[in-house]
Amino acid sequence: MRKKIMLWLSMMVVLGFVLHSCVHDDVISSSDPPLIYSKEYTSKSLWKEDETYIKNVMKVYHENEAQIKKVNGIPLWDYAMTMGYTDESFLVVPVANGKDIVACIEVPRYGDQITFVYDNNKEHLKFFQGYTTAKKRKPVEQTREQSSMAGRLKLCSVTVVEMWYPDNENEPNGSGHWEVTGYITKCDEMQGGDGPSNPNPQGPTYPYPGGGGTQSQPQTPCAKLKIQNNDATYKAKVDYLKTKTGESFEYGFRVNNPPPGQTATQYQQLSNVVGSNTIDFKFFNTTYGYMHSHHERLIPIFSPDDINTFIKLLINANNNGIPQENVFMNVVNPDGTVYQLRGDGIDVASLSIFDQNTIDTELNKKYVNDYDLAKANQSPEFYQKNFLKFMRDKMNINGAKMYSIDSNGKSSQISLNGNSLANPIPCP
């Protein structure tokens, strides 16, 4: 699912959950009672958690505890965190022995199997020691962002909390102040040119009671398009982009899964790179879609740069537990045509991200000269056929599904039959 399910590069501040080595006398003293265990789940997290996944994992654990358990202690399921994932794909739960956090268990899902990985990282234990015993705590943020360094894409999510410190330790109910006291940074890394590696579960796996959750029950692309085209917010974004095709530069939106505690899909308007007509598109761990407009001076279909962004969307989704059948990219053209590429059926492991120099010096030239895609005033069918051939032959995407969407929201699949354009297949 992702190259590294849980590579935590924890950045714990000295005054954070360390709490004077994270065992601050006014929080955890010798008189503190043991942490309370329960087989009934009642979330005590500061964030909205994927409770379906937590409860299903609990069931597997209790049925197989003798085989899974590696340390003396009991998982504190009420404090389990799914780190913003909402697709039944990941959680981490602290394990307590008495009043001490002695381990964490990470539970990633691979298709219809889950595995239990024990994590004894001292910084993680410190985080949960404070998180489970603090008298008062509140969330600061839970953000996700992608960065690029030395040819690698690194996708990181940061969870930050604050805790209450009394001004007088002998008067815990008196005056006090809040301090940012803990970070968890979870990073997933993928090699930019090689695509993601196949998951390699650590230890034995167990059948997931959800049967694979949302990932094993994908809707057809046509069904997803119908839902999308009936969504008022999505339609408003498409209509907005249609009003911008007469401008001299592109407009666009990044589409993300909702943040913790929310349910609405995020549509974030994008700006242009300074001094350029090109959209400045950055990825987050929750990003799975991209919508943008082309103006009169651009070809009325996806460009090589657009295809490369589509590849990045697929790899990003694969590394963050987002079902690839959710991945999509739209282009809205001045002639009124709207095209969408979808991620269904693509072998993500076979994809490679192209460096910008290759796009600028090789692919753009072949796109224009070898596939005649710079010709103006051609029929939509001309651009469709040549684009699909170019994407297949020069950017190595086999199986990508492209749809044409009319002004009434009716969609048709556009595909090749050999090197010819096949008859469009209308969505029901």
N, C-alpha and C positions, 0 to 999 in steps of 0.2 A: 504494500500500500504506500508506504513512504520509505525512503532510503534509510532514514534513522528515525524510528518512532519517537524516541525520547532521548535526544542528546541535549541534556540540560547544561547550559553554560551559566551556572548560577552566579548572580552578581549580588551577594549579600552585603549590605552596608554594615559598618562597624557598630553603629547604634541601632541597627535593624533588629531582626528577630534574634540576633546574637544575644540581646538582652543581658549584657555582661556574661558572655559565653552561652547565651540563650537559656540560662537557668537562673533567671532573675529571682531573688529571694521572695519578692512580693507577689510573684506569679506562681512559682512552683516551690513550695517549701516542704519540709519534711512532714508537715501536718496536712498537706493537700491529700484529699482522697484519691484513690485510683480513678482513672478515666472510665466512664460508664460505657459498657458494651451492650449492644442490642442487636437482635436478629431482625427487628422491624426497622425499616429505613425511614428516617425523618431528616431531611436535609438540614444541616446547620451551616451550609456554605453561604458565603456572601454573594455568590453569583448564581444565576440560573443554571442548573446542571441537567445533563441528559439523564433523567431519572429512569427512563426505560432501560437504558444500558446498564446503569448502576444496579438496578433490581435484578436484571437478568444475570449479570456477573455474580452478584451475591448468591443466587440460586446455584450456579455452577460451583462456586467456592464451597458452599455448605455441603453439597453432594460429594465433593472430592477433596475435602479438607485434609484428609490423611495423606494424600499424594502431593498436594500443593504446599502444605505448611512446611516452612523451613526454619522458623525461629519461634521461640516461646513468646506468644503474644497473640492478640486478636485484632483483626482489621476494624478500624473505626469507620464503618460505612457511612455514617452520618456526615463525615467530613471528606468524603470522596470528592475529587474534582475531575471534571471532564475537560478542563482547559479550553472551554469555548467550543469544543466539537459537539455537534448535535446530530450526528449521523450514526450513532451507535458504533463508534470506532475506537475510543480510547478513554481510559480513566487512570488516575493514580489515587491510592488510598493509603493513609498512614496505619502502621501497626503498633499497638501499644501493649506494654507489659507493665501492669500497675500504672504508675503515673508517668512512665517514660515512653517516648516514641523510639522504637528500636529498629524499625525498618519501614520502607515504603514498598508497595506492590504496584507495578505498572501493568495494566491489562490492555494491550492492543488487540484489535480484531483483524484477522486476515480472511476475508470472505465469510464463510460460515464457521470459522474456527477462532477461538481466542486462546491466548497464552498468558501465564502469570509470571512476571519477571520481577525478582526481588532487587531492590535498589537500596544500598546501604551508604549512599553518599552523605557525608556528615552535614553538608549544607542543607540538603533536603530534610534531614531529620530535625535540624534546628528550625527550619521554616515551620514544619508541622508541630513541633513542640510548642512554639509560641502560638501558632494558629489555633490549636485545640484547647489551650489553657488560658488564653487571655481573657480578662474580665470584660473588656470592651474592645471592639475592633470594628473597622469599617473599610469598605473597598475604596481604592483610589482609582484604579483603571485596570483594564485587561485589554491590551492592544496587540495588533499583529501587523508586521511589516516585513517586506522583502528587501534585501540589499544584495549588491553584487560586489565581489572582491576576488581578485586574482582568478577570474574565469569561473568562479563558483557562485551559484545562487544560494543564499542563506535566508531562510524564512524563520523568523523568530516571533514568539509571542511572549509578552511580559505581563505578569500578574503582580500588582502592587497593593499592599494593604497598609493601614495605619492602626496603631494601638494607643490606648490611653495610658498616660503615666501620671500618677498622683504627685502633686507637688511635695507632699509629705507622706513618706511610705508608711508612717504609723497611722495615717488617716486616709485609707484607700477610698473612702466615699466623699472626701473633701474636694478642694479645687485641684485642677491638673491641666494637662495639655496633651494634644495629639501629636504623634510623630510618625513619619513614614518609617516603617520598621521591617519591611521585608519585601523581597522580590523573588519571583521564580521566573527565570528566563528559559524557555524551551525552544530550541532551534532544530529545524529540519534542514539538512543540507543536501544539495544535489549537484552533480557535476554538469556544468553547462553544456559541454559538447557531447557527453555520452548518454544523456538521459538518465532516468532513475534506475536503480538496480532492483531486482526482484526482492520482495520481503524474505527475511530469513528468521523465522520465529525462534526465539531462544527457549529451549526446553519443550516439554510435551504440550500439545494443543488439545483443546476440549471443544466439542460441538457447542455452538452458540444457540441458546434457546430461541432467539429471534430469527433463526434460519438465515442469518446474513444481514438482517435489518434492511435498511433502505437500499443498500448496495445490491442485494440479491433480487430485488423486485423492481427493476427499472420499468418506467413507462415507455411506450414507443415514442420516437421523435415527434410524430404527428400529434400524439396526445399531449405532449409537453408544449408543442407550439400552440395548440388550441387553448390550453390553460393560459399560456403567456399572452396570446392575442386577446383574451378576454379580461386580462388584468388591467385595471384602469391606470395604475401607475406606469406600467410598462408601455401601454398605448400612448400615454402622455409624453413619455420620453421619445418614442418614435416620431410622434407628431411634431415635437419640438425640433428634432434633427431635420425633419423635412423642411422646416422654415429656414434652415441654415445652409441649404445647399447652394444658395446664391451668393454666399459670402466668399471671401478670398482665402479662407483657411478652414481647417477641419474643427468640428465640435464633437464631443464624445462623453460617454459615461462609463465608469467602472462599476461592475455589478458584484456585490459581495453577499455572502450569507449574513443573516442578522447577527449583531453582537449579542453577548450573553444578556439574558433578561428581556430580549426583544424578539419579535416574531416577523417583522416586516423586512423584506429584502431591501438591501441598501443600494441606491443608485447615486453615485457620487460624480458630480460633473467635473470634467478634467480641463486643464488649461493647456496652452501650447508651450513647447520648449521656447525659452527666451531667444528671440531673433530668428525664429523658425515658424513655418506653417504646420509643423508636425506636432501631434498631440503628445504631451508628456504623460506616459502611461506607466504607473508603478503598480507592483503586485503586493497584495497582502495574503496572509495564510487563508483567508476566507474568500479570496477573489476567484470567480469562475466564469465571468462574462464580460464582454466588451462591446459597446455600441458606439458607432461613429458615423459621421457624414463625409461624403466626398463632394467637392465643388466642381464647377464646370471645367477646370483645367486638369482634373484628375480622371483616370480611367474609371468607368462606372461599374467596377467590380473590385474584388480584393486585390491588393498589391502584394509583392514579395514580403515587404515589411509586415503587412497584415497577417500573412500566413505564418511568419515567424512568431508573431505575437500569439497566434492561435496555438502553435506548438508549445509556447511557454505556458499558456493557460492550461493545456492538458497536463504538462509535467507538474505544474504547480498544484493542480487538483489531485493528481496521483500521489504527491508527496504530503498532502494534507487531509487525506481521507474523504475528499469530495468525490462523489460518483462522477465518472467522466462523462456519463450520459447527460449530466447537467451542464456541461461546458458548452458555451455558444459564443459566437461573434456575429454581429450585425454590421452591414454597411447600407446606408441610405443614400441613394443617388439622385442627381438632378433630374434624370428622366423619369423619376417616380418609382423605379424598381428598388425593392428592398431584398437583400440576400442575407441568409443566415447559414453559417457553418456550424455543425454540431459534432460533438465528440463521440457519439455512439459508434461502437465497432472498430475503433482505431487501436492498433497495437502501440500503446504509449512507449513501451520499452524499445521500440525500433526507431523512435524519433530522435533527432538531433537539433539543437538550437544552432542556427547559423550566425556567425559573427558578422558585424555590420560591414566590415570591409568586403566580405564575400558577397553580401547583398548588393552593395554599391557598385562593385567592379565587375561582377559576373552575372548574378541573377537578374538584376534590373535590365541589363543589356539583352539577355536571352528572352526575357519577358517581352521586351519591345521588338527586337529584331527577328528572333526565331519563332515567336508565337503571335506576332502582329497585334499585340494587345495595345499598341499606342495609336492604332487607327481610330480616327474619330467618325462619329455618325454611323456606326455599325449597328446591326440588330442586336437585341439582347441575346439571342441564340448564338451569335458569333462570339461574343465575349464569354458566354457560359462555356461553350465547347473548348475554346482555347485556354481559358483559365483552368478548367478541370484537368486538361492535358498537362499544362505547365505544373500545377500543384503535384500531380502524380509523378511526372517524369523528373522534375528538377528539385523538388523539395521533399520527395520521398514520403508523402502522406497517402497511404492506401486506405480506402474504406471511409474516407470523410464524406459525410452527407451534407449536401448543400440544398437549401430550400429557397424558393422564390415566393415572396409574400405580397399579395396585392393590397390595394387600398381598403378592401373589405375584410382583411385579415385571413383570406383564404390562402392556403399554402400548398405548394407542389414540390415534390422532390425532383431535383435536376441531377442527372447522372450521365455517364458515358456508356456507350455500347461499343467496346473496342476504342477506336479513335473518332467515332461519330457520336453525336449527341442523341441520347435515347429519348423516347417520348416522355414528357413530364408525367409524373405519377401524382395525381391530386390526393391530398389528405382527405380522409372521410369527414 
